[in-house]
Amino acid sequence: MKERLLIIDDDPIFCYILDKLIKKQDAYSTATFNSALDGLDHLGKMTGEQEVLIFLDINMPEMNGWQFLEALKNVSYNIPIRVAIVTSSIDPEDQKRSSTYDMVSTLLTKPVAANELQNILKSTELSNSSN
């Protein structure tokens, strides 16, 4: 599985828009999931040494973003993982809570601007120009 960018959000429209923004940045291919459980299942099948960047929503049914992060913390995956939380929440507690997870690199508020996305891709060395 070559996807190195995962989008996990229960809003299919947001997933579509973020996927299009990523493709405009000429970044690696993406895999989108409307369920955090499906995202975890996909991660379990991935291998390699290249870092995976996950764009993760907080508020989702079944398993929310915080539960997803706890699952990541408690399970050993065979790949390095970094998470960018993408949320419509403006609650300062979410920012504080996100900083307690080592794998979380940033918290973005929806809608995500193209320049914010470009900066994240560059900082995680996931753009094709770094290959």
VENPE-V160299 format. One record per helix or strand. SS is the DSSP state (a for helix, b for strand). FROM is the first residue (numbers start at 0). LEN is the number of residues. Records with the same first field share a line. If there is no record, write none. Layout:
SS=FROM-LEN, FROM-LEN
//
This chain:
b=4-4, 26-1, 29-4, 51-5, 80-7, 103-6, 126-1
a=11-13, 35-10, 64-10, 91-7, 113-10, 127-3
//
